């Protein structure tokens, strides 16, 4: 796109023309005072803007995360971003606008930056699960006087995976899905095996803070299994009445089938992660695929990535230990001849958490008063 005059540039041009007319009427004596500086500024601004090339851009993407989280993204321009290591031209002033996927919420106003000399950072909010795109980048280039502008588009994109929200699942329901001996093992955790580097998805409770404080990286504890655990199979699908529409799930109306898939992903991820935290391996079978996950960071990531990308579809395994069926209004868990809504399980889990917090506060108060309290 060729350079165009900005509002300031148009004003400067009008001032220059009026000054030139006045100078000619007065015999040319005022040319040096106004007309020549304005003409030089306009010529310099045009040349400066017209010589700008599309810069190299690299997204420094944030980690994958859950719906509702906000992360920071950094854009690097020029030599830092060029894959061949060569500079992409001189630095210049520009308003930076980043296009983001509909499932993300990015900056609403342009970011003024000196492209080529400094990175640009902006916040992005995760609104909907799935693989979401960052970019392309629109640049409005201006000269140092702000007289000319030029639009450039940097067709560079990157992606981030947004996981469905995770909700608590009550202990009672989880324990009914696997054997009693596995419950005892999971409550005692496992025998300590070694320390290793943190990987995305590891539980915070496994961080070894003493070693982490001595290093520049997070270190977690890894445990060795004391006994074999029963594997729990989870199968999920959606049921939606044909032609039903549902609004209010984002910037545009979304179909009921998409809303049902979101409910399915949320319920499946919540149950599977809770079982993995208990030390129980899971087989997860959804319309978007299937995974066999073991406790640990890798297993958690596999479950979350499947839940992030799954869509609507029928249940693929009628012999699973627990079947999750979702529609636009929520999800239900079916285990044997029992059926319970996910909303009821959430309320029960919240009650467990509140009771546990109250008990902890009572123990703390009793300890502060110097009284001995028997453990439950």
C-alpha positions in Angstrom: 0.0 0.0 0.0 1.3 3.4 -0.9 1.8 6.1 1.8 -1.2 8.3 2.6 -1.3 11.6 4.3 -2.4 11.6 7.9 -4.7 14.2 9.4 -1.6 16.0 10.6 0.0 15.7 7.1 -3.1 17.2 5.5 -3.0 20.1 7.9 0.7 20.6 7.2 0.0 20.5 3.4 -2.7 23.1 3.7 -0.5 25.4 5.8 2.3 25.0 3.3 0.0 25.9 0.4 -1.4 29.0 2.2 2.1 30.1 3.1 3.3 29.6 -0.4 0.4 31.7 -1.8 1.1 34.4 0.8 4.8 34.3 0.0 4.2 34.7 -3.7 1.8 37.6 -3.0 4.4 39.2 -0.8 7.2 38.8 -3.4 8.6 35.4 -2.2 10.2 36.7 1.0 8.4 34.2 3.2 9.4 31.0 1.4 12.4 30.2 3.6 10.4 30.7 6.8 7.5 28.2 6.3 7.2 26.7 2.8 10.6 25.1 2.5 10.6 23.4 6.0 7.1 22.0 5.3 8.1 20.8 1.9 11.2 19.1 3.3 9.2 17.4 6.2 6.6 16.1 3.7 9.2 14.8 1.3 11.2 13.2 4.1 8.1 11.6 5.7 7.0 10.1 2.3 10.4 8.7 1.6 10.8 7.2 5.1 7.4 5.5 5.1 7.6 4.3 1.5 10.9 2.5 2.1 9.6 0.4 5.0 9.5 -3.3 4.2 7.3 -5.9 5.9 9.4 -7.0 9.0 10.0 -10.4 10.3 7.8 -11.2 13.3 7.9 -14.0 15.8 5.3 -14.8 18.4 6.7 -15.9 21.8 3.5 -17.8 22.7 2.4 -18.3 26.2 1.8 -21.8 27.7 -1.4 -23.7 27.0 -4.0 -23.0 29.7 -7.5 -23.3 30.8 -10.6 -21.3 29.8 -10.7 -18.2 32.0 -6.9 -17.7 32.3 -5.1 -14.6 31.0 -1.5 -14.9 29.6 1.0 -12.5 28.1 2.2 -12.8 24.5 5.3 -11.1 23.2 6.0 -10.1 19.6 9.6 -9.9 18.4 10.4 -7.9 15.3 13.4 -7.5 13.1 16.7 -9.4 13.5 15.4 -11.1 16.7 12.6 -12.7 14.7 14.2 -13.3 11.4 14.7 -17.0 10.9 17.8 -16.5 8.7 19.3 -14.1 11.3 19.4 -11.2 8.9 18.0 -7.8 9.7 14.7 -7.0 8.0 15.4 -3.3 7.6 15.6 -0.1 9.8 13.4 0.4 12.8 10.2 2.5 12.4 7.2 3.8 14.3 4.0 1.9 14.0 0.6 1.1 15.6 0.5 -2.6 16.1 -2.8 -4.5 15.9 -2.9 -8.2 16.5 -5.7 -10.3 15.2 -6.6 -13.2 17.4 -9.0 -16.2 17.1 -12.6 -15.8 18.1 -12.0 -18.0 21.1 -9.4 -15.5 22.5 -9.7 -12.0 23.7 -6.8 -9.8 22.7 -6.0 -6.1 22.9 -8.8 -3.8 21.7 -6.6 -0.7 21.0 -3.5 -0.5 18.8 -0.1 -0.6 20.6 2.3 2.2 19.7 5.8 0.8 19.3 9.2 1.3 17.7 9.3 -1.8 15.5 12.7 -3.4 15.2 14.1 -2.0 18.4 11.8 -3.4 21.1 9.4 -6.3 21.5 5.6 -5.7 21.9 3.7 -7.4 24.7 0.0 -7.8 25.1 -2.4 -9.8 27.2 -4.7 -12.5 25.8 -7.6 -14.1 27.6 -8.6 -17.7 27.0 -12.4 -17.7 26.3 -13.1 -20.9 24.5 -11.4 -24.3 24.4 -9.6 -25.6 21.4 -6.6 -24.8 19.3 -6.6 -21.0 19.0 -4.7 -18.8 16.5 -2.6 -15.7 17.3 -2.0 -13.4 14.3 -1.7 -12.1 11.7 -0.4 -8.7 12.7 -1.5 -5.4 11.2 1.0 -2.5 11.2 0.2 1.2 10.6 3.6 2.7 9.8 4.2 6.4 10.3 7.1 8.7 9.9 8.7 10.5 12.8 6.6 13.6 12.2 3.4 11.7 11.8 2.7 13.2 8.4 2.3 9.9 6.4 1.0 6.4 7.2 1.1 3.1 5.4 -0.7 -0.2 6.2 1.3 -3.4 6.3 0.1 -6.9 7.1 2.5 -9.5 8.6 1.0 -12.9 7.8 2.7 -14.7 10.7 0.5 -16.8 13.0 1.0 -19.1 15.9 -1.3 -21.3 18.0 -2.1 -22.0 21.6 -4.3 -24.8 23.0 -7.0 -23.8 25.4 -8.2 -26.5 27.8 -11.8 -26.8 29.1 -12.4 -25.6 32.6 -11.8 -28.1 35.4 -14.2 -28.6 38.2 -13.9 -30.7 41.4 -15.3 -34.2 41.6 -16.3 -35.6 45.0 -14.1 -38.2 46.7 -17.1 -40.6 47.1 -17.8 -40.7 43.4 -14.2 -41.3 42.5 -13.7 -44.1 45.0 -16.7 -45.9 43.7 -14.9 -46.2 40.3 -11.8 -48.1 41.5 -10.9 -50.8 44.0 -10.6 -50.1 47.7 -6.9 -51.2 47.8 -6.1 -48.6 45.2 -7.8 -46.0 47.3 -5.5 -46.7 50.2 -2.5 -46.5 48.0 -3.6 -43.2 46.4 -4.2 -41.7 49.8 -0.7 -42.6 51.0 0.5 -41.5 47.6 3.5 -43.7 46.4 7.0 -44.4 47.5 9.4 -41.6 46.6 11.6 -42.5 43.6 13.5 -39.5 42.4 13.6 -35.8 41.6 13.1 -34.6 38.0 12.5 -31.4 36.0 9.0 -30.0 36.0 6.8 -30.6 33.0 3.6 -28.8 32.1 0.7 -30.5 33.9 2.5 -31.7 37.0 0.6 -31.1 40.2 1.8 -28.2 42.4 1.8 -30.4 45.5 4.6 -32.5 43.9 7.0 -29.5 43.6 10.2 -30.0 45.7 10.6 -26.5 47.0 13.9 -26.9 48.7 15.6 -28.1 45.5 13.7 -25.6 43.4 15.0 -22.7 45.5 18.6 -23.8 44.8 18.2 -24.0 41.0 16.9 -21.9 38.2 14.2 -24.4 37.3 11.3 -26.1 39.0 11.9 -29.6 40.3 9.2 -32.1 41.2 9.1 -35.3 43.1 8.4 -38.5 41.2 7.0 -41.6 43.0 7.2 -45.3 42.3 4.0 -47.3 42.3 3.6 -49.6 45.4 0.9 -51.7 43.8 -1.0 -52.0 40.5 -4.0 -49.7 40.2 -7.3 -50.5 38.5 -7.6 -48.6 35.2 -10.8 -46.6 34.8 -12.4 -46.4 31.3 -14.3 -43.2 30.5 -16.4 -42.9 27.4 -18.2 -39.8 26.4 -20.6 -38.4 23.8 -23.3 -35.8 23.1 -27.0 -35.8 22.7 -28.6 -32.8 21.1 -32.1 -32.3 19.7 -32.0 -31.6 16.0 -32.1 -27.9 14.9 -31.8 -26.6 18.5 -29.8 -23.4 18.7 -28.2 -21.8 21.8 -26.8 -18.3 22.2 -24.6 -16.6 24.8 -21.5 -18.7 24.4 -19.2 -16.2 22.8 -19.3 -13.3 20.3 -21.6 -15.2 18.0 -24.5 -17.6 18.6 -23.2 -21.1 18.7 -25.1 -24.3 17.9 -26.4 -26.5 20.7 -24.1 -29.3 19.5 -21.0 -27.2 20.0 -22.3 -26.2 23.5 -22.9 -29.9 24.3 -19.3 -30.7 23.1 -18.0 -28.1 25.5 -20.0 -29.6 28.4 -18.6 -33.1 27.5 -15.0 -31.8 27.4 -15.4 -30.1 30.7 -16.9 -33.1 32.5 -14.5 -35.6 31.0 -11.4 -33.5 31.8 -12.6 -32.9 35.4 -13.1 -36.6 36.1 -10.0 -37.9 34.3 -7.7 -35.4 36.0 -9.2 -36.1 39.4 -8.5 -39.9 38.9 -5.0 -39.2 37.7 -4.4 -37.1 40.8 -5.5 -40.1 42.8 -2.9 -42.2 41.0 -5.4 -44.1 38.9 -4.6 -44.6 35.1 -7.5 -43.8 32.8 -8.6 -44.7 29.3 -10.6 -41.8 27.7 -12.7 -42.3 24.6 -14.4 -39.3 23.1 -15.7 -38.4 19.6 -12.4 -36.6 19.0 -10.2 -39.6 19.7 -8.9 -41.7 22.6 -6.0 -41.8 24.9 -4.6 -44.1 27.6 -3.1 -41.9 30.3 -1.0 -42.7 33.3 -0.6 -40.5 36.3 2.0 -37.7 35.8 2.5 -34.6 33.6 2.4 -36.4 30.3 -0.8 -38.2 31.0 -2.5 -35.0 32.1 -1.5 -33.2 28.9 -2.8 -36.0 26.8 -6.2 -35.9 28.4 -6.4 -32.1 28.3 -5.4 -32.0 24.6 -8.0 -34.6 23.7 -10.7 -32.7 25.7 -9.6 -29.4 24.0 -10.1 -30.7 20.5 -13.1 -33.1 20.8 -16.3 -32.2 19.1 -19.9 -33.5 19.3 -20.6 -37.2 18.6 -22.1 -40.4 19.9 -20.7 -42.5 22.7 -18.2 -45.0 21.2 -18.0 -47.5 24.0 -21.0 -48.9 25.9 -18.8 -51.1 28.1 -16.9 -48.2 29.8 -16.7 -48.0 33.6 -18.3 -44.5 33.4 -20.2 -43.0 30.5 -20.6 -39.2 30.2 -23.5 -38.0 28.0 -23.8 -34.2 27.5 -26.2 -31.8 26.0 -26.4 -28.0 25.8 -27.7 -27.9 29.4 -25.0 -30.0 31.1 -23.6 -33.5 31.4 -24.6 -36.7 33.2 -22.3 -39.5 34.5 -23.6 -43.1 34.2 -21.8 -45.8 36.1 -23.6 -49.2 36.1 -27.2 -48.6 37.0 -26.5 -45.2 38.6 -26.8 -41.8 36.9 -25.9 -38.4 38.4 -25.6 -35.0 36.9 -22.3 -33.2 36.7 -23.9 -30.2 38.4 -24.8 -32.3 41.4 -21.3 -33.7 41.7 -19.9 -30.2 41.5 -22.1 -29.1 44.4 -21.1 -32.1 46.4 -17.4 -31.5 45.8 -17.8 -27.8 46.8 -19.5 -29.0 50.0 -16.5 -31.3 50.7 -14.1 -28.5 50.2 -16.0 -26.1 52.5 -16.2 -28.8 55.2 -12.5 -29.5 54.9 -11.7 -25.8 55.1 -13.8 -25.4 58.2 -12.2 -28.4 59.8 -8.7 -27.0 59.0 -9.6 -23.6 60.5 -10.9 -25.3 63.7 -7.7 -27.3 64.0 -5.6 -24.2 63.5 -7.7 -22.3 66.1 -7.4 -25.2 68.6 -3.6 -25.3 68.0 -3.3 -21.6 68.6 -5.2 -22.0 71.9 -2.7 -24.7 73.0 -5.3 -27.5 72.9 -4.5 -30.9 71.3 -6.9 -32.0 68.7 -7.2 -35.7 67.6 -6.9 -36.2 63.9 -10.1 -37.4 62.2 
